[in-house]
Amino acid sequence: MTVDDVVEILRLRGLPRASTAEPMSKHTSWRIGGPADYLCVAEDQDHLLAAVRTAVSFDIPWLVLGGGNNVLVSDRGIEGLVILNRLRGIAIEQSSEEAEGHHRLACGAGVFFAKAAQYSAKRGFTGMEWGIAIPGTVGGGVVNNAGAHSSDVAAALIDADVLDADGESRCMLPVDLEYHYRHSLLKTPHTLQSRLVVTKCGFRIHPADAAEALNKVEELRRHRLRTQPVKEASAGSTFTNPPGDFAGRLVEAAGLKGHRIGGAQISPLHANFILNAGGAIATDVLALIRLARDTVFRTYGVDLQPEVQFVGRWRPEELEPVLGDAA
């Protein structure tokens, strides 16, 4: 079985946008990452299932990415097949909770949170305004329990449909997903190795004045523009917040705001963001993550935990300093 054979099979199974040696820098928000052995784009559930089954049948490692946020891809790339989840349907539906005044915002996993927030607000519903502050897709948010402005997926989610490698679909409730801060049952610590793929999800919303909801979305959007480097290449928050404090405050207090290694820089605006300031490679970012962890630990005794997930051909000795105990 040659590389071209795999691509041809993917195309025959309805995935025309299949390729080889695809630079992951084109598909991640950090604009960093070496080539994936294979890459395809799944625009519906049939595409997604065909891609997964192709990988399984040829014993090819596979993983699914949404918007490419919150991941650092190795400079050596990714072994196997990367499936870009582009399931982007969105609609407002009746909910089984409608008697309590709730409706359901149904989203394909590839819908971006910002779109979900704006879509529901424009149609006179509230409950998802906080999503304007989340850079990635709702599928990734379900996996990571994304949150902002005192809300998160765990509080807003009604249910999520997931697909396993055998093509079986199941509906999971928040209690099934075992949510806690920036974590779920679907999230393998620091890597993307879950064999359950989110295909769609439903969020709890309820009727409101459209103008008020849109004003709230705009207020939160402007707040994000003022406080986060949203126009620059980053992966979002680098570290989870430790109990009772903020990772960005600690990194800044440690004197690292604006610090640069190679093409990577700790944001001068918000110290929990690492930027690709021009020509950064994954090892530049990794070195900054290690520096920030070690410096904060030595200065304040707080062991910051990466929120970023590490994907691709990383060597254990490269990741141990950022995933093990801080020094």
ZADO-1210 file (C-alpha; in nm, 4 decimals, padded with zeros to 6 digits):
<atoms>
<atom x="00.0000" y="00.0000" z="00.0000" code="MET" pos="1"/>
<atom x="00.1584" y="00.3268" z="-00.1130" code="THR" pos="2"/>
<atom x="00.0895" y="00.6819" z="00.0006" code="VAL" pos="3"/>
<atom x="-00.0901" y="00.7530" z="-00.3266" code="ASP" pos="4"/>
<atom x="-00.3071" y="00.4439" z="-00.2794" code="ASP" pos="5"/>
<atom x="-00.4396" y="00.5736" z="00.0541" code="VAL" pos="6"/>
<atom x="-00.5191" y="00.9136" z="-00.0925" code="VAL" pos="7"/>
<atom x="-00.6964" y="00.7539" z="-00.3882" code="GLU" pos="8"/>
<atom x="-00.9068" y="00.5373" z="-00.1562" code="ILE" pos="9"/>
<atom x="-01.0049" y="00.8423" z="00.0503" code="LEU" pos="10"/>
<atom x="-01.1098" y="01.0229" z="-00.2657" code="ARG" pos="11"/>
<atom x="-01.3088" y="00.7246" z="-00.3903" code="LEU" pos="12"/>
<atom x="-01.4902" y="00.7219" z="-00.0557" code="ARG" pos="13"/>
<atom x="-01.6153" y="01.0759" z="-00.1077" code="GLY" pos="14"/>
<atom x="-01.3261" y="01.2799" z="00.0331" code="LEU" pos="15"/>
<atom x="-01.1911" y="01.4769" z="-00.2643" code="PRO" pos="16"/>
<atom x="-00.9876" y="01.7106" z="-00.0425" code="ARG" pos="17"/>
<atom x="-00.7407" y="01.4390" z="00.0591" code="ALA" pos="18"/>
<atom x="-00.3684" y="01.5057" z="00.0420" code="SER" pos="19"/>
<atom x="-00.0286" y="01.3870" z="00.1574" code="THR" pos="20"/>
<atom x="00.2566" y="01.5632" z="00.3367" code="ALA" pos="21"/>
<atom x="00.0206" y="01.8503" z="00.4216" code="GLU" pos="22"/>
<atom x="00.1873" y="02.1219" z="00.6360" code="PRO" pos="23"/>
<atom x="-00.0075" y="02.1518" z="00.9601" code="MET" pos="24"/>
<atom x="00.1000" y="02.5149" z="00.9836" code="SER" pos="25"/>
<atom x="-00.1846" y="02.5779" z="00.7368" code="LYS" pos="26"/>
<atom x="-00.4393" y="02.4259" z="00.9742" code="HIS" pos="27"/>
<atom x="-00.3475" y="02.5445" z="01.3239" code="THR" pos="28"/>
<atom x="-00.4101" y="02.8818" z="01.4851" code="SER" pos="29"/>
<atom x="-00.0436" y="02.9024" z="01.5867" code="TRP" pos="30"/>
<atom x="00.0529" y="02.8595" z="01.2177" code="ARG" pos="31"/>
<atom x="00.3048" y="02.6033" z="01.3353" code="ILE" pos="32"/>
<atom x="00.3515" y="02.2341" z="01.2633" code="GLY" pos="33"/>
<atom x="00.5249" y="01.9912" z="01.0322" code="GLY" pos="34"/>
<atom x="00.3486" y="01.7779" z="00.7715" code="PRO" pos="35"/>
<atom x="00.0750" y="01.5244" z="00.8345" code="ALA" pos="36"/>
<atom x="00.1314" y="01.1989" z="00.6505" code="ASP" pos="37"/>
<atom x="-00.2256" y="01.2250" z="00.5211" code="TYR" pos="38"/>
<atom x="-00.4977" y="01.4865" z="00.5623" code="LEU" pos="39"/>
<atom x="-00.8612" y="01.5008" z="00.4585" code="CYS" pos="40"/>
<atom x="-01.1601" y="01.7263" z="00.5197" code="VAL" pos="41"/>
<atom x="-01.4864" y="01.5801" z="00.6524" code="ALA" pos="42"/>
<atom x="-01.7860" y="01.8012" z="00.5734" code="GLU" pos="43"/>
<atom x="-02.0545" y="01.5630" z="00.7001" code="ASP" pos="44"/>
<atom x="-02.0832" y="01.2579" z="00.9227" code="GLN" pos="45"/>
<atom x="-02.0553" y="01.0159" z="00.6300" code="ASP" pos="46"/>
<atom x="-01.7233" y="01.1761" z="00.5315" code="HIS" pos="47"/>
<atom x="-01.6018" y="01.1525" z="00.8882" code="LEU" pos="48"/>
<atom x="-01.6968" y="00.7874" z="00.9185" code="LEU" pos="49"/>
<atom x="-01.5409" y="00.7015" z="00.5800" code="ALA" pos="50"/>
<atom x="-01.2146" y="00.8649" z="00.6844" code="ALA" pos="51"/>
<atom x="-01.2026" y="00.6868" z="01.0200" code="VAL" pos="52"/>
<atom x="-01.2858" y="00.3494" z="00.8648" code="ARG" pos="53"/>
<atom x="-01.0186" y="00.3951" z="00.5989" code="THR" pos="54"/>
<atom x="-00.7557" y="00.4654" z="00.8622" code="ALA" pos="55"/>
<atom x="-00.8652" y="00.1726" z="01.0780" code="VAL" pos="56"/>
<atom x="-00.8769" y="-00.0710" z="00.7859" code="SER" pos="57"/>
<atom x="-00.5186" y="00.0078" z="00.6889" code="PHE" pos="58"/>
<atom x="-00.3949" y="00.0324" z="01.0493" code="ASP" pos="59"/>
<atom x="-00.3102" y="00.4012" z="01.0070" code="ILE" pos="60"/>
<atom x="-00.3074" y="00.6212" z="01.3192" code="PRO" pos="61"/>
<atom x="-00.5722" y="00.8928" z="01.3005" code="TRP" pos="62"/>
<atom x="-00.6942" y="01.1974" z="01.4860" code="LEU" pos="63"/>
<atom x="-00.9606" y="01.4613" z="01.4359" code="VAL" pos="64"/>
<atom x="-00.8980" y="01.8361" z="01.4572" code="LEU" pos="65"/>
<atom x="-01.1497" y="02.1183" z="01.4625" code="GLY" pos="66"/>
<atom x="-01.0248" y="02.4736" z="01.4271" code="GLY" pos="67"/>
<atom x="-00.6661" y="02.3847" z="01.5138" code="GLY" pos="68"/>
<atom x="-00.6741" y="02.5899" z="01.8342" code="ASN" pos="69"/>
<atom x="-00.5213" y="02.4746" z="02.1611" code="ASN" pos="70"/>
<atom x="-00.2766" y="02.2363" z="01.9916" code="VAL" pos="71"/>
<atom x="00.0976" y="02.2462" z="01.9346" code="LEU" pos="72"/>
<atom x="00.1995" y="02.0225" z="01.6444" code="VAL" pos="73"/>
<atom x="00.5537" y="01.8907" z="01.6390" code="SER" pos="74"/>
<atom x="00.7927" y="02.0300" z="01.3800" code="ASP" pos="75"/>
<atom x="00.8330" y="01.6686" z="01.2676" code="ARG" pos="76"/>
<atom x="00.4652" y="01.6557" z="01.1801" code="GLY" pos="77"/>
<atom x="00.1976" y="01.3969" z="01.2528" code="ILE" pos="78"/>
<atom x="00.2050" y="01.0261" z="01.1831" code="GLU" pos="79"/>
<atom x="-00.1021" y="00.8938" z="01.0058" code="GLY" pos="80"/>
<atom x="-00.4255" y="01.0639" z="00.9010" code="LEU" pos="81"/>
<atom x="-00.5498" y="01.4014" z="01.0219" code="VAL" pos="82"/>
<atom x="-00.9227" y="01.4529" z="00.9689" code="ILE" pos="83"/>
<atom x="-01.0398" y="01.8136" z="00.9716" code="LEU" pos="84"/>
<atom x="-01.3908" y="01.8249" z="01.1182" code="ASN" pos="85"/>
<atom x="-01.5991" y="02.0682" z="00.9127" code="ARG" pos="86"/>
<atom x="-01.9503" y="01.9598" z="01.0203" code="LEU" pos="87"/>
<atom x="-02.1015" y="02.3083" z="01.0315" code="ARG" pos="88"/>
<atom x="-02.4803" y="02.2891" z="01.0366" code="GLY" pos="89"/>
<atom x="-02.6548" y="02.5120" z="01.2897" code="ILE" pos="90"/>
<atom x="-03.0222" y="02.5535" z="01.3855" code="ALA" pos="91"/>
<atom x="-03.2525" y="02.6374" z="01.6741" code="ILE" pos="92"/>
<atom x="-03.4749" y="02.3470" z="01.7698" code="GLU" pos="93"/>
<atom x="-03.7408" y="02.2661" z="02.0218" code="GLN" pos="94"/>
<atom x="-03.5996" y="02.1097" z="02.3341" code="SER" pos="95"/>
<atom x="-03.7354" y="01.8503" z="02.5719" code="SER" pos="96"/>
<atom x="-03.6790" y="02.1246" z="02.8282" code="GLU" pos="97"/>
<atom x="-03.9023" y="02.3671" z="02.6356" code="GLU" pos="98"/>
<atom x="-04.1680" y="02.3519" z="02.9060" code="ALA" pos="99"/>
<atom x="-03.9149" y="02.5274" z="03.1290" code="GLU" pos="100"/>
<atom x="-03.8603" y="02.8003" z="02.8676" code="GLY" pos="101"/>
<atom x="-03.5514" y="02.6467" z="02.7087" code="HIS" pos="102"/>
<atom x="-03.4711" y="02.5837" z="02.3440" code="HIS" pos="103"/>
<atom x="-03.1838" y="02.3938" z="02.1880" code="ARG" pos="104"/>
<atom x="-02.9071" y="02.5427" z="01.9734" code="LEU" pos="105"/>
<atom x="-02.8030" y="02.2454" z="01.7579" code="ALA" pos="106"/>
<atom x="-02.4519" y="02.2757" z="01.6133" code="CYS" pos="107"/>
<atom x="-02.2309" y="02.0585" z="01.3993" code="GLY" pos="108"/>
<atom x="-01.8995" y="02.0037" z="01.5742" code="ALA" pos="109"/>
<atom x="-01.7166" y="02.2219" z="01.3200" code="GLY" pos="110"/>
<atom x="-01.9207" y="02.5348" z="01.4003" code="VAL" pos="111"/>
<atom x="-01.7090" y="02.8056" z="01.5582" code="PHE" pos="112"/>
<atom x="-01.8203" y="02.9304" z="01.8997" code="PHE" pos="113"/>
<atom x="-01.8314" y="03.2891" z="01.7774" code="ALA" pos="114"/>
<atom x="-02.0827" y="03.1932" z="01.5089" code="LYS" pos="115"/>
<atom x="-02.2957" y="03.0048" z="01.7615" code="ALA" pos="116"/>
<atom x="-02.3036" y="03.3095" z="01.9890" code="ALA" pos="117"/>
<atom x="-02.3990" y="03.5479" z="01.7091" code="GLN" pos="118"/>
<atom x="-02.6487" y="03.3110" z="01.5464" code="TYR" pos="119"/>
<atom x="-02.8531" y="03.2601" z="01.8627" code="SER" pos="120"/>
<atom x="-02.8406" y="03.6250" z="01.9683" code="ALA" pos="121"/>
<atom x="-02.9578" y="03.7509" z="01.6270" code="LYS" pos="122"/>
<atom x="-03.2603" y="03.5226" z="01.6504" code="ARG" pos="123"/>
<atom x="-03.3620" y="03.6478" z="01.9936" code="GLY" pos="124"/>
<atom x="-03.2079" y="03.3875" z="02.2247" code="PHE" pos="125"/>
<atom x="-02.9721" y="03.4200" z="02.5159" code="THR" pos="126"/>
<atom x="-02.7422" y="03.1716" z="02.6870" code="GLY" pos="127"/>
<atom x="-02.4527" y="03.1486" z="02.4403" code="MET" pos="128"/>
<atom x="-02.3176" y="03.5046" z="02.4429" code="GLU" pos="129"/>
<atom x="-02.0054" y="03.3908" z="02.6286" code="TRP" pos="130"/>
<atom x="-01.9103" y="03.1811" z="02.3247" code="GLY" pos="131"/>
<atom x="-01.7904" y="03.4932" z="02.1429" code="ILE" pos="132"/>
<atom x="-01.4805" y="03.4751" z="02.3643" code="ALA" pos="133"/>
<atom x="-01.3905" y="03.1169" z="02.2637" code="ILE" pos="134"/>
<atom x="-01.1588" y="03.0981" z="01.9606" code="PRO" pos="135"/>
<atom x="-01.2256" y="02.7397" z="01.8538" code="GLY" pos="136"/>
<atom x="-01.5089" y="02.5131" z="01.7434" code="THR" pos="137"/>
<atom x="-01.7916" y="02.3785" z="01.9563" code="VAL" pos="138"/>
<atom x="-01.6645" y="02.0229" z="01.9056" code="GLY" pos="139"/>
<atom x="-01.3291" y="02.1126" z="02.0539" code="GLY" pos="140"/>
<atom x="-01.5089" y="02.3013" z="02.3281" code="GLY" pos="141"/>
<atom x="-01.7122" y="01.9947" z="02.4210" code="VAL" pos="142"/>
<atom x="-01.3916" y="01.7927" z="02.4522" code="VAL" pos="143"/>
<atom x="-01.2038" y="02.0575" z="02.6524" code="ASN" pos="144"/>
<atom x="-01.4940" y="02.2045" z="02.8515" code="ASN" pos="145"/>
<atom x="-01.4128" y="02.5464" z="02.7094" code="ALA" pos="146"/>
<atom x="-01.5398" y="02.8438" z="02.9023" code="GLY" pos="147"/>
<atom x="-01.5322" y="03.2186" z="02.9543" code="ALA" pos="148"/>
<atom x="-01.7058" y="03.4881" z="03.1561" code="HIS" pos="149"/>
<atom x="-01.8214" y="03.2571" z="03.4348" code="SER" pos="150"/>
<atom x="-01.9788" y="03.0023" z="03.1997" code="SER" pos="151"/>
<atom x="-01.8565" y="02.6906" z="03.0264" code="ASP" pos="152"/>
<atom x="-01.9687" y="02.3987" z="02.8122" code="VAL" pos="153"/>
<atom x="-02.0541" y="02.1863" z="03.1149" code="ALA" pos="154"/>
<atom x="-02.3128" y="02.4433" z="03.2259" code="ALA" pos="155"/>
<atom x="-02.4633" y="02.5082" z="02.8810" code="ALA" pos="156"/>
<atom x="-02.4560" y="02.1687" z="02.7109" code="LEU" pos="157"/>
<atom x="-02.7723" y="01.9605" z="02.6752" code="ILE" pos="158"/>
<atom x="-02.6089" y="01.6670" z="02.4966" code="ASP" pos="159"/>
<atom x="-02.3448" y="01.5689" z="02.2437" code="ALA" pos="160"/>
<atom x="-02.3426" y="01.3033" z="01.9733" code="ASP" pos="161"/>
<atom x="-02.0160" y="01.1146" z="01.9410" code="VAL" pos="162"/>
<atom x="-01.8920" y="00.8609" z="01.6892" code="LEU" pos="163"/>
<atom x="-01.6579" y="00.5734" z="01.7667" code="ASP" pos="164"/>
<atom x="-01.4113" y="00.3988" z="01.5380" code="ALA" pos="165"/>
<atom x="-01.6672" y="00.1308" z="01.4554" code="ASP" pos="166"/>
<atom x="-01.9093" y="00.3898" z="01.3233" code="GLY" pos="167"/>
<atom x="-02.1457" y="00.3627" z="01.6161" code="GLU" pos="168"/>
<atom x="-02.3064" y="00.6879" z="01.7254" code="SER" pos="169"/>
<atom x="-02.4147" y="00.7574" z="02.0797" code="ARG" pos="170"/>
<atom x="-02.5664" y="01.0505" z="02.2640" code="CYS" pos="171"/>
<atom x="-02.3810" y="01.1633" z="02.5757" code="MET" pos="172"/>
<atom x="-02.5129" y="01.3907" z="02.8499" code="LEU" pos="173"/>
<atom x="-02.2937" y="01.6264" z="03.0542" code="PRO" pos="174"/>
<atom x="-02.2932" y="01.3778" z="03.3412" code="VAL" pos="175"/>
<atom x="-02.1625" y="01.1086" z="03.1031" code="ASP" pos="176"/>
<atom x="-01.8778" y="01.3364" z="02.9980" code="LEU" pos="177"/>
<atom x="-01.7482" y="01.3713" z="03.3556" code="GLU" pos="178"/>
<atom x="-01.6805" y="01.7403" z="03.3254" code="TYR" pos="179"/>
<atom x="-01.4527" y="01.9410" z="03.5472" code="HIS" pos="180"/>
<atom x="-01.2382" y="02.2482" z="03.4887" code="TYR" pos="181"/>
<atom x="-01.1114" y="02.2393" z="03.1258" code="ARG" pos="182"/>
<atom x="-01.1500" y="01.8638" z="03.1111" code="HIS" pos="183"/>
<atom x="-01.3898" y="01.5893" z="03.0057" code="SER" pos="184"/>
<atom x="-01.3973" y="01.2150" z="02.9596" code="LEU" pos="185"/>
<atom x="-01.3152" y="01.2775" z="02.5912" code="LEU" pos="186"/>
<atom x="-00.9897" y="01.4558" z="02.6669" code="LYS" pos="187"/>
<atom x="-00.6752" y="01.2517" z="02.7113" code="THR" pos="188"/>
<atom x="-00.4339" y="01.4665" z="02.9155" code="PRO" pos="189"/>
<atom x="-00.2044" y="01.6727" z="02.6930" code="HIS" pos="190"/>
<atom x="-00.2697" y="01.4700" z="02.3745" code="THR" pos="191"/>
<atom x="-00.5444" y="01.4090" z="02.1208" code="LEU" pos="192"/>
<atom x="-00.5932" y="01.0353" z="02.1460" code="GLN" pos="193"/>
<atom x="-00.9647" y="00.9949" z="02.2204" code="SER" pos="194"/>
<atom x="-01.1357" y="00.7371" z="02.0000" code="ARG" pos="195"/>
<atom x="-01.4691" y="00.9163" z="02.0448" code="LEU" pos="196"/>
<atom x="-01.5304" y="01.2013" z="01.7995" code="VAL" pos="197"/>
<atom x="-01.7891" y="01.4724" z="01.8607" code="VAL" pos="198"/>
<atom x="-02.0156" y="01.5139" z="01.5578" code="THR" pos="199"/>
<atom x="-02.2839" y="01.7494" z="01.6888" code="LYS" pos="200"/>
<atom x="-02.4052" y="01.9003" z="02.0114" code="CYS" pos="201"/>
<atom x="-02.6948" y="02.0928" z="02.1602" code="GLY" pos="202"/>
<atom x="-02.6749" y="02.3945" z="02.3905" code="PHE" pos="203"/>
<atom x="-02.9401" y="02.5321" z="02.6228" code="ARG" pos="204"/>
<atom x="-03.0763" y="02.8729" z="02.5191" code="ILE" pos="205"/>
<atom x="-03.3938" y="03.0630" z="02.5980" code="HIS" pos="206"/>
<atom x="-03.5904" y="03.3492" z="02.4382" code="PRO" pos="207"/>
<atom x="-03.4714" y="03.7034" z="02.4987" code="ALA" pos="208"/>
<atom x="-03.4686" y="04.0451" z="02.3384" code="ASP" pos="209"/>
<atom x="-03.2454" y="04.0174" z="02.0306" code="ALA" pos="210"/>
<atom x="-03.1037" y="04.3693" z="02.0692" code="ALA" pos="211"/>
<atom x="-03.0034" y="04.3013" z="02.4300" code="GLU" pos="212"/>
<atom x="-02.8457" y="03.9682" z="02.3408" code="ALA" pos="213"/>
<atom x="-02.6510" y="04.1211" z="02.0504" code="LEU" pos="214"/>
<atom x="-02.5360" y="04.4071" z="02.2727" code="ASN" pos="215"/>
<atom x="-02.4011" y="04.1548" z="02.5215" code="LYS" pos="216"/>
<atom x="-02.2191" y="03.9671" z="02.2450" code="VAL" pos="217"/>
<atom x="-02.0665" y="04.2930" z="02.1231" code="GLU" pos="218"/>
<atom x="-01.9643" y="04.3929" z="02.4769" code="GLU" pos="219"/>
<atom x="-01.7849" y="04.0625" z="02.5288" code="LEU" pos="220"/>
<atom x="-01.6266" y="04.0808" z="02.1822" code="ARG" pos="221"/>
<atom x="-01.4823" y="04.4249" z="02.2577" code="ARG" pos="222"/>
<atom x="-01.3585" y="04.3096" z="02.5958" code="HIS" pos="223"/>
<atom x="-01.1718" y="04.0258" z="02.4252" code="ARG" pos="224"/>
<atom x="-01.0193" y="04.2643" z="02.1728" code="LEU" pos="225"/>
<atom x="-00.8963" y="04.4885" z="02.4571" code="ARG" pos="226"/>
<atom x="-00.7511" y="04.2132" z="02.6724" code="THR" pos="227"/>
<atom x="-00.6337" y="03.9344" z="02.4393" code="GLN" pos="228"/>
<atom x="-00.4077" y="03.9262" z="02.1313" code="PRO" pos="229"/>
<atom x="-00.6871" y="03.8009" z="01.9063" code="VAL" pos="230"/>
<atom x="-00.5377" y="03.9401" z="01.5850" code="LYS" pos="231"/>
<atom x="-00.2110" y="03.7520" z="01.6304" code="GLU" pos="232"/>
<atom x="-00.1254" y="03.3854" z="01.5850" code="ALA" pos="233"/>
<atom x="-00.1710" y="03.1991" z="01.9123" code="SER" pos="234"/>
<atom x="-00.3451" y="02.8891" z="02.0458" code="ALA" pos="235"/>
<atom x="-00.5493" y="03.0694" z="02.3098" code="GLY" pos="236"/>
<atom x="-00.4652" y="03.0193" z="02.6769" code="SER" pos="237"/>
<atom x="-00.1361" y="02.8389" z="02.7313" code="THR" pos="238"/>
<atom x="-00.1964" y="02.7292" z="03.0912" code="PHE" pos="239"/>
<atom x="-00.5058" y="02.6504" z="03.2936" code="THR" pos="240"/>
<atom x="-00.5648" y="02.8864" z="03.5842" code="ASN" pos="241"/>
<atom x="-00.4483" y="02.7476" z="03.9184" code="PRO" pos="242"/>
<atom x="-00.6992" y="02.7518" z="04.2069" code="PRO" pos="243"/>
<atom x="-00.7554" y="03.1049" z="04.3316" code="GLY" pos="244"/>
<atom x="-00.5276" y="03.2764" z="04.0814" code="ASP" pos="245"/>
<atom x="-00.4681" y="03.3453" z="03.7130" code="PHE" pos="246"/>
<atom x="-00.1896" y="03.1932" z="03.5060" code="ALA" pos="247"/>
<atom x="-00.1390" y="03.5152" z="03.3104" code="GLY" pos="248"/>
<atom x="-00.0957" y="03.7196" z="03.6279" code="ARG" pos="249"/>
<atom x="00.1678" y="03.4781" z="03.7582" code="LEU" pos="250"/>
<atom x="00.3654" y="03.4712" z="03.4320" code="VAL" pos="251"/>
<atom x="00.3553" y="03.8508" z="03.4150" code="GLU" pos="252"/>
<atom x="00.4537" y="03.8900" z="03.7819" code="ALA" pos="253"/>
<atom x="00.7488" y="03.6577" z="03.7147" code="ALA" pos="254"/>
<atom x="00.8771" y="03.9159" z="03.4666" code="GLY" pos="255"/>
<atom x="00.8176" y="03.7192" z="03.1482" code="LEU" pos="256"/>
<atom x="00.5611" y="03.9342" z="02.9694" code="LYS" pos="257"/>
<atom x="00.6992" y="04.0039" z="02.6217" code="GLY" pos="258"/>
<atom x="00.9836" y="03.7526" z="02.6594" code="HIS" pos="259"/>
<atom x="01.0889" y="03.5912" z="02.3327" code="ARG" pos="260"/>
<atom x="01.2597" y="03.2691" z="02.2276" code="ILE" pos="261"/>
<atom x="01.3207" y="03.2380" z="01.8543" code="GLY" pos="262"/>
<atom x="01.0025" y="03.3397" z="01.6765" code="GLY" pos="263"/>
<atom x="00.7773" y="03.2753" z="01.9786" code="ALA" pos="264"/>
<atom x="00.6850" y="03.5458" z="02.2267" code="GLN" pos="265"/>
<atom x="00.4856" y="03.5684" z="02.5497" code="ILE" pos="266"/>
<atom x="00.2226" y="03.8248" z="02.4569" code="SER" pos="267"/>
<atom x="00.2902" y="04.1805" z="02.5765" code="PRO" pos="268"/>
<atom x="-00.0882" y="04.2172" z="02.6109" code="LEU" pos="269"/>
<atom x="-00.1785" y="03.8984" z="02.8031" code="HIS" pos="270"/>
<atom x="00.0924" y="03.6792" z="02.9531" code="ALA" pos="271"/>
<atom x="-00.1076" y="03.3553" z="02.9262" code="ASN" pos="272"/>
<atom x="-00.0833" y="03.3746" z="02.5470" code="PHE" pos="273"/>
<atom x="00.2216" y="03.2697" z="02.3473" code="ILE" pos="274"/>
<atom x="00.2431" y="03.4244" z="02.0019" code="LEU" pos="275"/>
<atom x="00.3985" y="03.3190" z="01.6771" code="ASN" pos="276"/>
<atom x="00.5638" y="03.6561" z="01.6374" code="ALA" pos="277"/>
<atom x="00.7156" y="03.5562" z="01.3035" code="GLY" pos="278"/>
<atom x="00.8780" y="03.2359" z="01.1894" code="GLY" pos="279"/>
<atom x="00.8219" y="03.0487" z="01.5159" code="ALA" pos="280"/>
<atom x="00.8625" y="02.6721" z="01.5245" code="ILE" pos="281"/>
<atom x="00.7124" y="02.4316" z="01.7728" code="ALA" pos="282"/>
<atom x="01.0304" y="02.3953" z="01.9760" code="THR" pos="283"/>
<atom x="01.0403" y="02.7744" z="02.0272" code="ASP" pos="284"/>
<atom x="00.6938" y="02.7595" z="02.1831" code="VAL" pos="285"/>
<atom x="00.7844" y="02.4531" z="02.3871" code="LEU" pos="286"/>
<atom x="01.0895" y="02.6330" z="02.5266" code="ALA" pos="287"/>
<atom x="00.8751" y="02.9299" z="02.6330" code="LEU" pos="288"/>
<atom x="00.6219" y="02.7025" z="02.8008" code="ILE" pos="289"/>
<atom x="00.9016" y="02.5350" z="02.9952" code="ARG" pos="290"/>
<atom x="01.0571" y="02.8694" z="03.0909" code="LEU" pos="291"/>
<atom x="00.7251" y="03.0075" z="03.2148" code="ALA" pos="292"/>
<atom x="00.6450" y="02.6940" z="03.4198" code="ARG" pos="293"/>
<atom x="00.9885" y="02.6745" z="03.5787" code="ASP" pos="294"/>
<atom x="01.0109" y="03.0474" z="03.6549" code="THR" pos="295"/>
<atom x="00.6643" y="03.0675" z="03.8107" code="VAL" pos="296"/>
<atom x="00.7330" y="02.7555" z="04.0173" code="PHE" pos="297"/>
<atom x="01.0668" y="02.8840" z="04.1467" code="ARG" pos="298"/>
<atom x="00.9214" y="03.2274" z="04.2221" code="THR" pos="299"/>
<atom x="00.5775" y="03.1440" z="04.3606" code="TYR" pos="300"/>
<atom x="00.5704" y="02.7681" z="04.4161" code="GLY" pos="301"/>
<atom x="00.2799" y="02.7271" z="04.1717" code="VAL" pos="302"/>
<atom x="00.3019" y="02.4447" z="03.9187" code="ASP" pos="303"/>
<atom x="00.1217" y="02.5718" z="03.6081" code="LEU" pos="304"/>
<atom x="-00.0411" y="02.3037" z="03.3953" code="GLN" pos="305"/>
<atom x="-00.0473" y="02.3393" z="03.0157" code="PRO" pos="306"/>
<atom x="-00.3909" y="02.3766" z="02.8615" code="GLU" pos="307"/>
<atom x="-00.2294" y="02.3217" z="02.5221" code="VAL" pos="308"/>
<atom x="-00.2368" y="01.9689" z="02.3803" code="GLN" pos="309"/>
<atom x="00.0777" y="01.8316" z="02.2159" code="PHE" pos="310"/>
<atom x="00.0216" y="01.6549" z="01.8860" code="VAL" pos="311"/>
<atom x="00.2462" y="01.4675" z="01.6480" code="GLY" pos="312"/>
<atom x="00.5944" y="01.3224" z="01.6561" code="ARG" pos="313"/>
<atom x="00.7073" y="01.4611" z="01.9915" code="TRP" pos="314"/>
<atom x="00.9737" y="01.2646" z="02.1764" code="ARG" pos="315"/>
<atom x="00.9059" y="01.1833" z="02.5438" code="PRO" pos="316"/>
<atom x="01.2202" y="01.3653" z="02.6509" code="GLU" pos="317"/>
<atom x="01.0957" y="01.6808" z="02.4784" code="GLU" pos="318"/>
<atom x="00.7623" y="01.6822" z="02.6585" code="LEU" pos="319"/>
<atom x="00.8671" y="01.5594" z="03.0021" code="GLU" pos="320"/>
<atom x="00.9970" y="01.9046" z="03.1147" code="PRO" pos="321"/>
<atom x="00.6623" y="02.0695" z="03.0345" code="VAL" pos="322"/>
<atom x="00.4300" y="01.7875" z="03.1406" code="LEU" pos="323"/>
<atom x="00.6176" y="01.6526" z="03.4416" code="GLY" pos="324"/>
<atom x="00.6758" y="01.8322" z="03.7689" code="ASP" pos="325"/>
<atom x="00.8006" y="02.1891" z="03.7323" code="ALA" pos="326"/>
<atom x="01.1646" y="02.2428" z="03.8260" code="ALA" pos="327"/>
</atoms>
